[in-house]
């Protein structure tokens, strides 16, 4: 398998193994320890930031990210169509959800012969 077709983590491991072979050190990478404290021979490189700049336990990498309680479009739309509105049906005023009102309107258009509305109702 060539270096360009191997996954990135394998290529890096292969390069590190070759480097250790050529410089005479065959010790494995130092193990990660808790609390950000580790052996002095910790090697800084790609995917291995200096210990002092690593995220501390409980610290977020996106501190100003989405605030708690922020809602997405789907949630907002679901809430909007559940709101109640008043409609007049056969001279009688009724309260129905916006979703129900839209469906009633769509079916009424389909019955009157609107081909696009009929297609939506049938699908």
C-alpha positions as CSV (number, residue, x, y, z in Angstrom):
1,X,0.0,0.0,0.0
2,X,1.5,3.4,-0.9
3,X,1.8,6.3,1.5
4,X,-0.7,8.4,-0.4
5,X,-3.5,5.8,-0.2
6,X,-3.1,4.9,3.5
7,X,-5.2,6.8,6.1
8,X,-3.5,9.8,7.6
9,X,-3.1,8.3,11.0
10,X,-1.3,5.3,9.6
11,X,0.9,7.4,7.4
12,X,1.9,9.5,10.5
13,X,2.6,6.3,12.5
14,X,4.7,4.9,9.7
15,X,6.7,8.1,9.4
16,X,7.3,8.2,13.2
17,X,8.4,4.5,13.2
18,X,10.8,5.3,10.3
19,X,12.1,8.3,12.1
20,X,12.7,6.3,15.3
21,X,14.6,3.6,13.3
22,X,16.8,6.2,11.6
23,X,17.7,8.2,14.8
24,X,18.3,5.1,16.9
25,X,15.5,5.6,19.4
26,X,13.0,2.8,19.6
27,X,11.1,3.8,22.7
28,X,7.3,4.0,22.2
29,X,5.4,7.2,22.4
30,X,5.0,8.4,26.0
31,X,1.6,7.4,27.5
32,X,-1.0,10.1,28.1
33,X,-1.6,10.7,31.7
34,X,-4.4,12.5,33.5
35,X,-4.3,16.1,34.5
36,X,-2.2,17.2,31.5
37,X,1.0,16.1,33.2
38,X,3.2,13.7,31.3
39,X,6.8,12.7,30.7
40,X,9.2,15.4,29.6
41,X,9.7,13.8,26.2
42,X,6.2,14.6,25.0
43,X,6.6,15.4,21.3
44,X,4.7,18.4,19.9
45,X,3.4,18.0,16.3
46,X,0.4,17.6,14.1
47,X,-2.6,16.6,16.4
48,X,-0.4,17.0,19.5
49,X,-0.5,20.5,20.8
50,X,1.7,21.7,23.6
51,X,0.4,20.6,27.0
52,X,0.0,24.2,28.2
53,X,-2.4,25.0,25.4
54,X,-4.5,21.9,25.5
55,X,-8.1,22.1,26.7
56,X,-8.4,21.5,30.4
57,X,-11.0,18.9,31.6
58,X,-14.4,20.5,31.4
59,X,-13.3,23.3,29.1
60,X,-15.1,23.6,25.8
61,X,-13.4,24.0,22.5
62,X,-16.3,26.1,21.3
63,X,-17.1,28.3,24.3
64,X,-19.2,30.8,22.3
65,X,-21.0,28.1,20.4
66,X,-24.8,27.6,20.2
67,X,-26.3,29.0,23.3
68,X,-28.5,26.7,25.4
69,X,-32.1,26.9,24.5
70,X,-31.4,28.1,20.9
71,X,-33.9,26.4,18.6
72,X,-33.5,25.2,15.0
73,X,-35.8,25.8,12.0
74,X,-37.7,22.5,12.5
75,X,-38.6,23.3,16.1
76,X,-39.7,26.8,15.2
77,X,-41.9,25.5,12.3
78,X,-43.5,22.8,14.4
79,X,-44.4,25.4,17.1
80,X,-45.8,27.8,14.5
81,X,-48.1,25.3,12.8
82,X,-49.4,24.2,16.2
83,X,-50.8,27.7,17.0
84,X,-54.5,28.0,16.9
85,X,-56.5,30.2,14.5
86,X,-60.1,30.9,14.0
87,X,-61.8,29.8,10.7
88,X,-65.3,30.0,9.5
89,X,-66.6,26.7,8.1
90,X,-70.2,26.5,6.9
91,X,-71.1,29.7,8.8
92,X,-69.7,28.3,12.0
93,X,-66.5,29.8,13.6
94,X,-64.1,27.2,14.8
95,X,-60.7,27.1,16.4
96,X,-58.2,24.8,14.6
97,X,-54.4,24.7,14.3
98,X,-52.6,26.4,11.5
99,X,-51.6,23.0,10.2
100,X,-55.2,21.8,10.1
101,X,-56.2,25.0,8.4
102,X,-53.6,24.6,5.7
103,X,-54.7,21.0,5.1
104,X,-58.3,22.1,4.8
105,X,-57.4,24.8,2.3
106,X,-55.2,22.4,0.3
107,X,-58.0,19.8,0.1
108,X,-60.5,22.5,-0.9
109,X,-58.3,23.7,-3.8
110,X,-57.8,20.1,-4.9
111,X,-61.6,19.5,-4.9
112,X,-62.1,22.7,-7.0
113,X,-59.8,21.2,-9.6
114,X,-56.3,22.7,-8.9
115,X,-54.0,20.0,-10.3
116,X,-51.0,21.0,-8.2
117,X,-53.0,20.8,-5.0
118,X,-54.5,17.5,-6.0
119,X,-51.1,16.1,-6.7
120,X,-49.9,17.2,-3.2
121,X,-52.9,15.7,-1.5
122,X,-52.6,12.4,-3.3
123,X,-48.9,12.1,-2.7
